[in-house]
Amino acid sequence: MKTLKLISFAFLLMIMNNLSVVAQNTANKSNKEAIAAIIKTVELAVDGMTCQKGCADGIDKKLKTVSGVVKSKTKLDTGISKITYDESKIKLSQLISIIEDRGYTAKPAVKNKKV
């Protein structure tokens, strides 16, 4: 009888451990999905830049000081500002306003489609 109780207890512990692992894996997956859902990357077409160092780099320097902006890279030759940001902290419209406050125009870039 004592052996049967011991085996039952061991079996119960094994089941509880497996349930804990399944719950942890589910929680980790949900957390990763939630993080991916709020981190976005957008490409903005920026007009009015005349130089890389003062204009494009100045936009990046300003954006990188803003809470919620993870990364920013603006290129004069393409006229594109690629910004990675946390949309739970800052909105796309606010990013555009920051660029426009520096004297440029900005709007979501249109991707070229091959015909």
N, C-alpha and C positions, 0 to 999 in steps of 0.2 A: 504494500500500500504506500509506503514511504517513497519507494522508487517511482511509482506511478505519479505521485504528487510532484516529485522533483522533475520528471520528464515533462509533465504538463506545464510546470512553471517555466522551464527552459524553452519550451515551444512558444509559450505566451510572450516571453521576452524577445524571442526571435521575430515574431509577428510584429510586435510593437516597434522594434528596431527598423524593420523593413518599411513600416508605415511612416516612420519618422524620415527615412531617406527619401521616400516618394514625396512627402510633403515639402521637404527642403528643396528638392529638384524642381518642383512645381513653383515654389516661391521664387527661386533664382530665375527661372524662365520668365515669370511675370515681371520681375524687377527689370530684367534686361529689355523686355518689350516696352515697358513704361519709359525707360530711359531713352530708348531709340525713338519713341513717339514724340518726345519733347525736344530732342536735338535735331535741328533742321539745317540744311545747307541751301542757300539761295544764290543765284547769280543775278546781279543787277547791272543793267546797261547804264553807264555813267557818261554824261555828256558835259563838255566844258573844261575838261582837263587839257593842259598844255605841256605838262612835264611829268616825269616819273617821280623825281625826288620830292618836289614841293606839293604837287597835286595828289597823285595816286598814293604815295607813301604817307602823305598827310591825312588822307582819308583813313588809311589803315591804322595810323597812330591814334587818331581820335576814336575809331570804333573799338580798338583794343582796350580803351579805358572804360568802356560802357559795360555795366553789369549785365551779364547774359550773353555777351559776345565771346565765343570760344576761340575763333580764328577769323582772320580777315586777310585777303590778298587781292589787291587792286592792281591792274596792269593797264598802263597807258596805251600800249600798242593794240590791245583788244578792246579797250573801253569797258572792261568787265571787272566788277568787284564781286569776288566769291566770298561769301560770309557764312560761317557756321555759328549758329546761335541756339540758345535755349529758349524756345518759344513760351515757356512758362514764366520767363522773366522779362522778355522784350518781344514786341510785335514787329512784323515786317514793316508796317507803316512807320514805326518809330525809327527803324534803321534808315529808311528812305529819307525821313525828316532830318536825321543827323547829317547825311550826305548833302542834302539840299541846303541846310544851314551853313555849310561851308562854301556855298556858291555854285554848286553843280546841280544838274538834274539827274534823277535816278528813277528807273522803273525796272520791273522784272524783265530779264533778257529773254528774247525769243530764240529758241533753238532752231538752227537751220535744218530743214528736212531734205534728204536726198530724193530726187525725183527719178 
